[in-house]
C-alpha cells in the first residue's frame, strides 16, 4: 500500500481532477454530481474502461471511468483509452493497473527496454521524451498550486519553461544497485488451477529423478542455476538478480540488461549473474534472512590511476563476512574480463534482527577492497571528486553539471560573501562555488560524506571551505549558535524536505538569497510556502494563549504542546519574508516521473 503521504496527495489530486463545472454551478449539475458520489464504486479486480486525462506526480495516470470516477492507473498516459483492473478502492477514488490499450495516446513512443512494463524503474519509456518534459513541468505547476497555495496564474509564471532536458536519454546513470533474492516477481500470477497443474507436474518430474527448478511465471520462486563444481556441495536454491518489484521488498524482477546504465555495467551484471552461482554464492532471502549475496552495486566514473579513461567500481554487498576465497576469484575475473572495471570492494550489511519479514538492513559493518584503489573519481565544473562505495554523488553526471550551473546562477555569489551549504553531501555544490566566495560552510548528517567532502576540498586545493557533521532535522538544538551567519544559503534536502525548525531558522538568518535544490517538488512547494509567508515581528505569536472559558488549564497545556511540536509558536527573534523569483525544472532521470527543481528566493524589502 502507498504511504499515507502518497494517499493524501492522490486524494488532493482526485479532488483537483473534478472539472470546475462539476463542483457547483446550476442545480442540475449539482444533482448529477451527487448522483456520481452516491453511485457504488467498481469492486476490486473489476475490469473498467478508462480515459487518461493527465499524469499525477509519481507517474500514475489520472483517469476517469465513463461515469466520471477518478482512477489512478499504472502505466496509463494522457490521451489514452484503456482497459484496467481495479487494485484498490479508496475514499473518493480508485487505483488500478492497465491491462490493454484501446486507443493509444498522441505522444506514443516505442519502449526500448525488454523489461518495460514489469520493471518499475522507467515507467515513461513509451511516452515521447519532449512530452515527458512538458508533463514534468505541468506537475510542478500543479503542486505549487495545490500544496504551495499559489494562484494558478502565479504558479504558471513562476515555473519557467521549458524543462531542462537531458542530452542522453539512455545510458545516463552512473550508479545502479541490483538486488538478489530467492523470490521472483513476474507480471501476472497464474490462476490456482494452473498453479496446481504445474505443481503436480513438478511432483511427477521429481519422482522420476529429474532435477527441480522454479516455474517461470509462478510469481514466487524459481531457479536459473548455471551449474558448476560448487553446485554439488551447496544447497540448490533459487537465484534471481535484478530490481525490486514496485512495493515489494522480497521479490525481484530478473534483469538481464538495463538500458539506463553504461555498457560496462551491463557486462558486470551478466558476468556476476553467471559466475556467482558457479562459485556457490547463494542469493539472500529477505524474508527468512538466509543466504549470502544481498546486492550488486555498479558505479561508473573515471579511473583514479588514469582519469582520462573510464573507470567502474563494483561493490559486492553480502549478509555475512565470509566466503573470501570465492569473492576474491570473482573480483579478479571482473577486472580481467571487463576492461573498465578498475576496483572491486566488498561490504557487509547484516540483517536487522532474525525474524521473518522485511526489516531492512543495517549500515555496512565493514568494507574490504578486493581489487584496485577502493574508489573512483569524477569531474564536475573543473573539480575532481573522490567517489567511494557508500558516498553520495549525483547519479546523472551530465545533468549534474547543468544542475550546478543553474544553482550557481541562482546564488549570484560575490567574492566577499559567506555561503552556507545545507545537506551538503560530499560537498559537490559548495566546492563548485567556493572560488567565488569568501568562505563556504557545509553541514551534513553522514559522517562518511563529511569526511569525503573535506578530502575533496583538500584534493582540489580549496582552503576556504569547511564541512561539519550535524543533523539539521532535529539534533542541532541551537541552530543560531551552530550555523554561521550566511549571505547566501544553498539547501539540497532529501525527499522529506526541511523541518519546521530549520525553516524558521532560515527565515531568521537574513541571508540575501536562498537557493532551494529539490528532488521532491511536493515538499519543496510546502517549504516555499513557509519561507514566503509574511514577516513575523519580535515576540509575535510566541506566548501560548490562556485557557478559554470552555477549556481546562490541562487541555490548554496539551494544545500548546501540540502547536509547539508542529511549529505554531515562533522564536522571539524577527523572521523575514522571502520572495520567490522563479523555479527551473530539470530532468535528471529520463523516462521516470522524477523532476529536479532549482528555486531562487530573495530577501523581501
C-alpha positions in Angstrom: 0.0 0.0 0.0 1.2 3.5 -0.7 2.4 5.5 2.4 -0.1 8.0 4.0 1.6 11.0 2.4 1.1 9.5 -1.1 -2.5 8.7 -0.3 -3.1 12.3 0.8 -1.5 13.5 -2.4 -3.7 11.3 -4.5 -6.8 12.4 -2.6 -5.9 16.0 -3.3 -5.3 15.2 -7.0 -8.6 13.4 -7.2 -10.4 16.4 -5.9 -8.5 18.6 -8.3 -9.4 16.3 -11.2 -13.1 17.2 -10.8 -13.8 19.7 -13.6 -14.8 23.2 -12.4 -18.3 22.8 -13.7 -18.8 19.7 -11.6 -18.0 21.5 -8.3 -21.0 23.7 -8.3 -22.9 25.8 -10.9 -26.6 25.1 -11.7 -28.9 22.8 -9.8 -28.9 20.1 -12.5 -25.1 19.9 -12.3 -25.1 19.7 -8.5 -27.7 16.9 -8.8 -25.5 15.0 -11.3 -22.5 15.4 -9.0 -24.4 14.0 -6.0 -25.6 11.0 -8.1 -22.0 10.3 -9.1 -20.9 10.4 -5.5 -23.7 8.1 -4.4 -23.1 5.6 -7.2 -21.2 2.5 -6.0 -17.6 2.3 -6.9 -16.5 -0.7 -9.0 -15.3 -3.6 -6.9 -11.7 -4.7 -6.5 -10.5 -6.8 -9.5 -13.3 -5.4 -11.7 -12.2 -4.5 -15.3 -13.2 -1.0 -16.3 -12.8 1.3 -19.3 -10.8 4.5 -18.7 -9.7 7.7 -20.4 -6.5 9.2 -19.1 -6.5 12.9 -18.7 -3.1 13.7 -17.2 -0.1 12.5 -15.2 0.0 12.9 -11.4 3.3 13.4 -9.6 4.6 9.9 -9.1 3.9 8.8 -12.7 0.4 7.5 -12.3 -2.1 8.4 -14.9 -5.1 10.4 -13.7 -8.0 8.7 -15.4 -11.8 8.7 -15.4 -14.4 6.0 -15.9 -17.3 6.6 -18.2 -19.3 7.5 -15.1 -16.7 10.2 -14.1 -15.0 8.3 -11.2 -11.3 9.3 -10.8 -8.9 6.4 -11.1 -5.1 6.5 -10.6 -3.7 3.9 -13.1 -0.2 2.4 -13.5 1.3 3.0 -17.0 -1.7 5.0 -18.3 -0.7 8.0 -20.4 -2.5 11.2 -21.2 -5.0 10.9 -24.1 -5.0 7.1 -23.9 -8.2 5.0 -23.9 -7.6 1.7 -22.0 -9.0 -1.2 -20.0 -7.7 -1.5 -16.4 -8.3 -3.7 -13.4 -9.1 -2.2 -10.0 -6.4 -2.9 -7.4 -7.5 -0.6 -4.6 -10.7 1.2 -3.5 -10.1 4.5 -1.7 -12.4 7.1 -0.4 -13.2 9.2 -3.4 -11.0 7.4 -6.0 -9.7 4.1 -7.2 -6.3 2.7 -8.0 -5.8 0.3 -11.0 -3.3 -1.2 -13.4 -3.5 -1.2 -17.1 -4.5 -4.4 -18.9 -4.9 -3.3 -22.5 -4.7 -0.1 -24.7 -7.9 0.5 -26.7 -6.6 3.7 -28.4 -3.1 5.0 -28.0 -2.1 8.4 -26.7 -0.9 11.1 -29.2 2.7 11.1 -27.9 3.3 7.3 -28.1 6.9 6.0 -28.3 8.5 2.6 -28.6 9.8 1.4 -25.3 13.4 0.3 -25.7 13.8 -1.9 -22.7 12.8 -5.6 -22.8 11.7 -5.4 -19.2 9.4 -2.4 -19.7 6.0 -3.0 -18.1 7.3 -5.5 -15.5 10.2 -3.5 -14.0 9.0 -0.3 -12.3 12.2 1.7 -12.9 11.3 3.6 -16.2 7.6 3.9 -16.4 7.5 6.6 -19.1 9.6 4.9 -21.8 6.5 4.7 -24.0 5.9 8.4 -23.8 7.8 10.7 -26.3 10.7 12.5 -24.4 9.5 16.0 -25.3 6.1 15.1 -23.9 7.8 13.8 -20.7 9.4 17.2 -20.2 6.1 19.0 -20.7 4.3 16.9 -18.2 7.1 17.2 -15.6 6.7 21.0 -15.7 3.0 20.7 -15.5 3.2 18.5 -12.4 5.4 21.1 -10.7 2.9 23.9 -11.5 0.1 21.7 -10.2 2.0 21.1 -6.9 2.8 24.7 -6.5 -0.9 25.4 -6.7 -2.3 22.6 -4.6 0.4 22.2 -2.0 2.1 25.6 -2.0 -1.2 27.5 -2.3 -0.1 29.8 -5.2 -2.7 31.1 -7.6 -2.7 29.1 -10.8 -1.6 32.1 -12.9 1.2 32.9 -10.5 2.4 29.2 -10.5 2.4 29.2 -14.3 4.6 32.3 -14.3 7.0 31.2 -11.5 7.8 27.8 -13.1 10.0 28.5 -16.0 9.6 27.0 -19.5 10.9 24.7 -20.8 12.1 21.9 -18.6 15.9 21.4 -19.0 16.1 18.1 -20.8 18.9 15.6 -20.7 21.3 15.2 -23.6 21.4 11.4 -23.1 18.0 9.6 -22.6 19.7 6.2 -22.1 22.9 5.1 -20.5 22.9 8.1 -18.2 23.0 6.5 -14.8 26.4 6.3 -13.1 25.1 4.2 -10.3 22.9 1.1 -10.3 22.1 -1.2 -7.4 20.7 -4.7 -8.2 19.1 -6.8 -5.5 19.3 -10.6 -5.1 16.6 -12.8 -3.9 15.3 -16.4 -3.9 11.9 -15.0 -4.9 10.9 -13.9 -8.4 8.3 -11.4 -9.4 6.5 -11.9 -12.7 4.0 -9.8 -14.5 1.0 -11.9 -13.6 0.3 -14.7 -11.1 -1.4 -17.7 -12.7 -4.8 -19.0 -11.5 -4.9 -21.6 -8.7 -5.9 -24.2 -11.3 -2.9 -23.5 -13.5 -0.5 -23.4 -10.5 -1.9 -26.7 -9.1 -1.3 -28.3 -12.5 2.3 -27.0 -12.6 2.9 -28.2 -9.0 1.6 -31.7 -9.9 3.9 -31.8 -13.0 6.9 -30.9 -10.8 6.0 -33.6 -8.3 5.9 -36.2 -11.1 9.2 -34.9 -12.5 10.7 -35.1 -9.0 9.6 -38.7 -8.5 11.2 -39.6 -11.8 14.6 -38.2 -10.6 14.6 -35.2 -12.8 16.2 -32.0 -11.5 13.8 -29.5 -9.9 13.7 -25.8 -10.7 11.3 -22.9 -10.5 8.4 -22.4 -12.8 8.5 -19.3 -14.9 5.5 -17.1 -14.1 4.6 -18.5 -10.8 5.2 -15.2 -9.1 7.0 -16.9 -6.2 10.3 -18.7 -6.7 12.3 -20.3 -9.4 15.8 -21.2 -10.4 18.3 -20.2 -13.1 21.3 -22.2 -11.9 24.3 -22.2 -14.2 25.7 -25.4 -12.7 29.3 -25.7 -11.8 31.7 -27.6 -9.4 30.3 -25.9 -6.3 26.7 -27.0 -7.1 27.1 -30.5 -5.6 28.4 -29.1 -2.3 25.9 -26.2 -1.9 22.2 -26.5 -1.3 20.4 -25.8 -4.6 18.2 -22.8 -4.2 16.6 -20.2 -6.4 18.8 -17.3 -7.6 17.4 -14.1 -9.0 19.2 -10.8 -9.6 17.5 -7.7 -10.8 15.4 -4.8 -9.4 12.7 -5.0 -6.8 9.2 -5.1 -8.0 7.3 -1.9 -7.1 6.1 -2.1 -3.5 7.8 -5.5 -2.8 10.9 -5.8 -0.5 11.1 -9.6 -1.1 10.7 -10.2 -4.8 12.9 -9.0 -7.7 12.3 -8.8 -11.4 15.2 -10.6 -13.0 17.2 -8.2 -15.2 19.5 -9.3 -18.0 20.2 -5.8 -19.3 19.5 -2.3 -18.1 19.2 0.4 -20.7 19.8 3.4 -18.4 23.2 2.2 -17.2 26.5 2.0 -19.1 27.6 -0.9 -21.3 30.4 -1.9 -18.9 27.7 -2.0 -16.2 25.7 -4.5 -18.2 28.8 -6.6 -18.8 29.4 -6.7 -15.0 25.7 -7.7 -14.4 25.9 -10.6 -16.9 29.2 -11.9 -15.5 28.2 -11.8 -11.8 24.8 -13.4 -12.6 26.6 -16.4 -14.1 29.8 -16.8 -12.0 28.2 -16.2 -8.6 26.1 -19.3 -9.0 29.0 -21.4 -10.3 31.1 -20.3 -7.2 28.2 -21.4 -4.9 27.4 -17.9 -3.7 23.8 -18.1 -2.7 21.2 -15.4 -3.1 19.9 -13.8 0.1 16.3 -14.4 1.1 15.0 -11.1 2.7 12.1 -13.0 4.3 13.8 -15.7 6.3 17.2 -13.9 6.3 19.2 -16.8 4.9 21.7 -16.8 2.1 24.8 -14.6 1.3 24.7 -12.2 -1.7 22.4 -9.2 -1.0 23.2 -6.6 -3.6 25.4 -5.8 -6.5 26.2 -2.1 -6.9 27.9 -0.7 -10.1 29.3 2.8 -10.1 30.7 4.5 -13.2 33.2 7.3 -13.4 36.9 7.6 -14.1 39.9 5.5 -13.1 41.8 7.3 -10.4 45.1 5.9 -11.8 44.3 7.4 -15.2 41.4 9.9 -15.1 41.4 10.1 -18.9 39.8 6.7 -19.1 36.5 5.3 -17.9 36.5 3.6 -14.5 33.9 1.3 -13.0 33.6 0.3 -9.3 31.9 -2.9 -8.4 30.6 -3.2 -4.8 29.6 -6.7 -3.7 27.3 -6.5 -0.7 26.8 -9.6 1.4 24.9 -10.5 4.6 27.9 -12.1 6.4 31.7 -11.6 6.3 32.8 -15.0 4.8 33.5 -16.8 1.5 36.6 -14.6 1.0 38.2 -17.0 -1.4 35.2 -17.1 -3.8 34.8 -13.4 -3.7 38.5 -12.9 -4.5 38.1 -15.1 -7.5 35.0 -13.2 -8.7 36.8 -9.8 -8.2 39.8 -11.0 -10.2 37.6 -12.2 -13.0 35.7 -8.9 -13.1 38.9 -6.9 -13.5 40.3 -9.3 -16.2 37.1 -9.6 -18.2 35.6 -6.1 -18.1 38.4 -3.7 -19.0 36.6 -0.6 -17.5 36.5 -2.2 -14.0 39.3 -0.6 -12.0 38.2 -1.5 -8.4 36.1 -4.1 -6.6 35.1 -3.7 -3.0 33.2 -6.0 -0.5 30.7 -4.5 2.0 28.9 -6.5 4.7 25.4 -5.4 5.8 23.8 -7.9 8.2 20.0 -8.0 8.5 18.2 -6.2 11.3 17.1 -8.9 13.7 16.4 -12.5 12.9 12.7 -12.7 12.5 10.7 -13.1 9.3 9.8 -10.1 7.2 11.5 -7.1 5.7 13.2 -5.2 8.4 15.7 -3.6 6.1 19.5 -3.7 6.6 21.9 -2.1 9.0 24.7 0.2 7.6 27.8 -1.5 6.4 29.8 -3.0 9.3 32.9 -3.5 7.3 34.5 -2.8 3.8 37.3 -4.7 2.2 39.0 -3.7 -1.1 39.4 -6.7 -3.3 40.9 -5.1 -6.3 42.2 -1.6 -7.2 42.2 1.6 -5.1 38.7 1.2 -3.5 37.3 4.3 -5.1 36.8 6.0 -8.5 36.8 9.7 -9.4 34.6 12.1 -11.4 35.0 15.6 -12.7 32.4 18.4 -12.3 32.8 22.1 -13.1 36.6 21.8 -13.2 36.9 19.9 -9.9 37.7 16.3 -9.3 35.7 14.3 -6.7 36.5 11.1 -5.0 33.6 8.6 -5.0 33.8 5.7 -2.5 31.4 2.8 -2.4 28.9 4.4 0.1 29.3 8.1 -0.6 26.6 10.2 -2.3 27.1 11.6 -5.8 24.5 12.7 -8.4 23.6 9.7 -10.5 23.5 11.6 -13.8 26.9 13.2 -14.3 26.0 15.2 -17.4 22.8 16.7 -15.9 24.6 17.3 -12.5 26.9 19.7 -14.4 23.9 21.6 -15.6 22.2 21.5 -12.2 25.3 23.0 -10.5 25.5 25.7 -13.2 21.8 26.6 -12.5 22.4 26.7 -8.8 25.5 29.0 -9.2 23.5 31.3 -11.4 20.7 31.4 -8.8 23.2 32.0 -5.9 24.8 35.1 -7.7 27.7 34.9 -5.2 30.0 37.8 -4.5 33.7 37.4 -3.6 33.2 38.9 0.0 30.2 36.7 0.9 29.8 33.6 3.0 28.0 30.6 1.5 26.1 28.1 3.7 25.7 24.7 2.1 23.0 22.7 3.9 22.6 18.9 3.3 26.0 19.2 1.5 26.7 15.5 1.0 30.2 15.2 -0.3 30.4 18.9 -0.9 29.9 19.0 -4.7 27.7 22.1 -4.8 29.6 24.1 -2.2 33.0 23.3 -3.6 31.9 24.1 -7.1 31.2 27.7 -5.9 34.0 28.1 -3.4 36.3 30.1 -5.6 33.7 32.8 -6.0 33.0 33.2 -2.2 34.9 34.4 0.8 34.2 31.1 2.7 31.9 28.1 2.5 30.5 26.1 5.4 28.7 22.8 4.7 26.6 20.7 7.1 25.7 17.1 6.6 24.3 14.2 8.7 26.5 11.4 7.2 30.0 11.2 8.8 31.5 9.4 5.8 30.1 12.1 3.4 31.6 14.9 5.6 34.9 13.0 5.5 34.7 12.8 1.7 33.8 16.5 1.4 36.8 17.6 3.4 39.1 15.2 1.3 37.6 16.6 -1.9 38.4 20.2 -0.7 42.0 19.2 0.0 42.4 17.3 -3.2 41.3 20.3 -5.2 43.4 22.8 -3.2 40.4 24.6 -1.8 41.2 26.2 1.6 38.1 28.4 2.2 35.6 25.5 2.6 34.9 23.6 5.8 32.4 20.8 6.2 30.7 19.9 9.5 28.8 16.9 10.9 25.3 17.7 12.1 21.6 16.6 11.9 19.8 19.6 10.5 16.5 17.9 11.1 16.5 17.6 14.9 19.8 17.0 16.7 21.2 20.5 16.4 19.3 22.1 19.2 20.6 25.7 18.9 20.9 26.4 15.2 21.7 30.0 15.8 25.0 29.0 17.6 25.7 26.1 15.3 25.3 27.7 11.9 27.2 30.8 10.7 25.5 34.0 9.6 25.4 33.5 5.8 25.0 35.9 2.9 23.7 33.1 0.6 22.2 29.7 1.5 22.1 26.6 -0.7 19.8 23.9 0.6 19.5 20.5 -1.0 17.4 18.3 1.4 16.3 14.8 0.7 12.8 13.8 -0.2 11.0 14.7 3.1 12.2 18.3 2.7 13.2 20.6 5.6 12.0 20.5 9.2 9.9 23.3 10.6 12.7 24.3 13.0 15.2 24.7 10.1 12.7 26.7 8.0 12.2 29.1 11.0 16.0 29.5 11.3 16.2 30.3 7.6 13.6 33.0 8.0 15.7 34.5 10.9 19.1 34.2 9.3 18.5 37.2 6.9 20.5 35.7 4.0 20.4 37.8 0.9 19.5 34.8 -1.3 18.3 31.2 -0.7 18.7 28.6 -3.4 16.5 25.6 -2.8 17.6 22.5 -4.8 14.8 19.8 -4.6 14.4 16.2 -5.7 10.7 16.3 -4.4 8.6 19.2 -5.8 5.8 18.4 -3.4 7.8 19.0 -0.2 9.5 21.9 -1.9 6.2 23.6 -2.6 5.3 23.1 1.1 8.6 24.6 2.3 8.4 27.6 -0.1 5.0 28.5 1.3 6.6 28.8 4.7 9.6 30.8 3.5 7.4 33.2 1.5 4.9 33.8 4.4 4.5 37.4 5.8 7.2 38.5 8.2 6.8 38.0 12.0 7.8 40.8 14.4 9.8 40.0 17.6 7.6 38.4 20.2 4.6 37.9 17.9 2.9 34.6 18.4 5.4 33.4 21.0 3.2 33.2 24.1 0.7 30.3 24.2 -2.8 31.5 24.8 -4.5 31.2 28.2 -7.2 28.6 28.7 -10.5 29.5 27.3 -13.8 29.5 29.2 -14.7 26.1 28.0 -11.1 24.7 28.3 -9.3 23.5 31.4 -5.6 24.5 32.0 -4.6 20.9 31.3 -6.3 21.0 27.9 -4.8 24.3 27.1 -1.3 23.0 28.0 -1.9 19.9 25.8 -3.0 22.1 22.9 0.0 24.3 23.4 2.4 21.4 23.4 0.9 20.1 20.1 1.3 23.5 18.5 4.9 23.9 19.7 5.7 20.4 18.3 4.3 21.4 14.8 6.0 24.8 14.8 3.0 27.0 15.6 5.0 29.2 18.0 7.9 31.1 16.6 11.1 32.5 18.1 11.1 35.9 19.7 13.7 36.9 17.0 12.4 38.6 13.9 11.5 36.4 10.9 12.0 37.8 7.5 9.9 37.2 4.4 11.4 35.9 1.1 10.1 36.5 -2.4 10.1 33.6 -4.9 11.8 34.7 -8.1 11.3 31.5 -10.0 11.7 27.7 -10.4 13.7 25.9 -13.0 12.7 22.3 -13.6 15.5 19.9 -14.7 15.2 16.3 -15.8 17.9 14.2 -14.0 16.1 10.9 -14.7 14.6 10.5 -18.2 11.7 8.0 -18.5 10.9 8.3 -14.8 8.5 10.6 -13.0 11.2 12.3 -11.0 11.8 16.0 -11.5 14.6 18.1 -10.0 13.9 21.8 -9.2 16.1 24.8 -8.5 14.1 27.6 -6.7 15.5 31.1 -6.2 14.4 33.2 -3.3 15.5 36.8 -2.4 15.1 38.7 0.8 11.9 40.8 0.6 12.5 44.5 1.1 
